[in-house]
Amino acid sequence: MENQAIQTEQKSDKEYIPMVLLCFFLGGLGVHRFYVGKVGTGILMLLTLGGLGIWALIDFIIIVTGNFKDKEGYKIKN
């Protein structure tokens, strides 16, 4: 019999509701990316107005589905 290690996925210390609200209301400015520590892409979003809204919309969908990750690669808590 093989021993299988139970793998627990670590969660980010950032909260889900603030992420959703920041992305919905200020997604075009990249504020949600600054919140999770992704400063470089936050600046890019700020300069491009969220990729003319497309990038912000994609991020919003990723956040709502629970697949958005912070700077360390941990998923945002639901």
TIFIBA-62073 format. One record per residue (C-alpha): residue number from 1; residue in three letters; x, y, z. Coordinates in Angstrom, 2 decimals, always signed. Example, Ala and Ser with C-alpha at 12.3 -4.5 7.8 and 13.67 -1.06 7.14 Angstrom:
<nodes>
{1,"ala",{+12.30,-4.50,+7.80}}
{2,"ser",{+13.67,-1.06,+7.14}}
</nodes>
This chain:
<nodes>
{1,"met",{+0.00,+0.00,+0.00}}
{2,"glu",{+1.28,+3.44,-0.89}}
{3,"asn",{+1.36,+6.18,+1.66}}
{4,"gln",{-0.16,+9.32,+0.28}}
{5,"ala",{+0.51,+12.60,+1.97}}
{6,"ile",{-2.53,+14.75,+2.49}}
{7,"gln",{-1.78,+17.97,+0.75}}
{8,"thr",{-3.34,+21.09,+2.24}}
{9,"glu",{-3.50,+24.15,+0.12}}
{10,"gln",{-2.40,+27.30,+1.88}}
{11,"lys",{-4.65,+30.31,+1.67}}
{12,"ser",{-3.65,+33.95,+1.43}}
{13,"asp",{-4.10,+36.27,+4.39}}
{14,"lys",{-6.04,+38.61,+2.08}}
{15,"glu",{-9.83,+38.47,+2.28}}
{16,"tyr",{-12.26,+37.56,-0.50}}
{17,"ile",{-14.95,+40.25,-0.04}}
{18,"pro",{-12.55,+43.22,-0.12}}
{19,"met",{-10.96,+41.73,-3.26}}
{20,"val",{-14.32,+41.46,-5.02}}
{21,"leu",{-15.31,+45.00,-4.03}}
{22,"leu",{-11.97,+46.53,-4.95}}
{23,"cys",{-11.97,+44.85,-8.35}}
{24,"phe",{-15.62,+45.72,-9.06}}
{25,"phe",{-15.36,+49.41,-8.14}}
{26,"leu",{-11.68,+50.19,-8.78}}
{27,"gly",{-10.59,+47.36,-11.07}}
{28,"gly",{-9.72,+49.72,-13.90}}
{29,"leu",{-7.13,+51.32,-11.64}}
{30,"gly",{-5.64,+48.00,-10.53}}
{31,"val",{-6.28,+48.64,-6.83}}
{32,"his",{-7.09,+44.96,-6.20}}
{33,"arg",{-3.63,+44.01,-7.49}}
{34,"phe",{-1.95,+46.48,-5.12}}
{35,"tyr",{-4.02,+44.92,-2.30}}
{36,"val",{-2.51,+41.46,-2.89}}
{37,"gly",{+1.03,+42.78,-3.37}}
{38,"lys",{+1.25,+42.61,-7.16}}
{39,"val",{+2.60,+46.14,-7.50}}
{40,"gly",{+4.13,+45.75,-10.99}}
{41,"thr",{+0.93,+44.58,-12.64}}
{42,"gly",{-1.02,+47.06,-10.52}}
{43,"ile",{+0.98,+49.90,-12.07}}
{44,"leu",{+0.42,+48.44,-15.55}}
{45,"met",{-3.31,+48.27,-14.92}}
{46,"leu",{-3.28,+51.84,-13.64}}
{47,"leu",{-1.49,+53.09,-16.76}}
{48,"thr",{-3.72,+51.17,-19.19}}
{49,"leu",{-6.97,+51.69,-17.24}}
{50,"gly",{-7.29,+47.99,-16.62}}
{51,"gly",{-6.41,+47.07,-20.18}}
{52,"leu",{-9.30,+49.29,-21.30}}
{53,"gly",{-11.53,+47.33,-18.94}}
{54,"ile",{-10.87,+43.92,-20.42}}
{55,"trp",{-8.08,+42.99,-18.01}}
{56,"ala",{-10.17,+44.20,-15.07}}
{57,"leu",{-13.15,+42.11,-16.22}}
{58,"ile",{-10.99,+39.00,-16.57}}
{59,"asp",{-9.52,+39.57,-13.10}}
{60,"phe",{-13.04,+40.00,-11.68}}
{61,"ile",{-14.12,+36.66,-13.16}}
{62,"ile",{-11.00,+34.95,-11.80}}
{63,"ile",{-11.60,+36.43,-8.33}}
{64,"val",{-15.28,+35.42,-8.24}}
{65,"thr",{-14.46,+31.85,-9.30}}
{66,"gly",{-11.91,+31.65,-6.45}}
{67,"asn",{-8.79,+31.22,-8.57}}
{68,"phe",{-7.03,+34.57,-8.03}}
{69,"lys",{-3.67,+34.31,-6.27}}
{70,"asp",{-1.65,+36.79,-4.26}}
{71,"lys",{+2.02,+37.69,-4.68}}
{72,"glu",{+3.17,+34.48,-2.96}}
{73,"gly",{+0.94,+32.31,-5.13}}
{74,"tyr",{-1.64,+31.53,-2.45}}
{75,"lys",{-5.33,+31.58,-3.35}}
{76,"ile",{-7.53,+34.26,-1.82}}
{77,"lys",{-9.75,+32.89,+0.98}}
{78,"asn",{-13.44,+32.44,+0.24}}
</nodes>
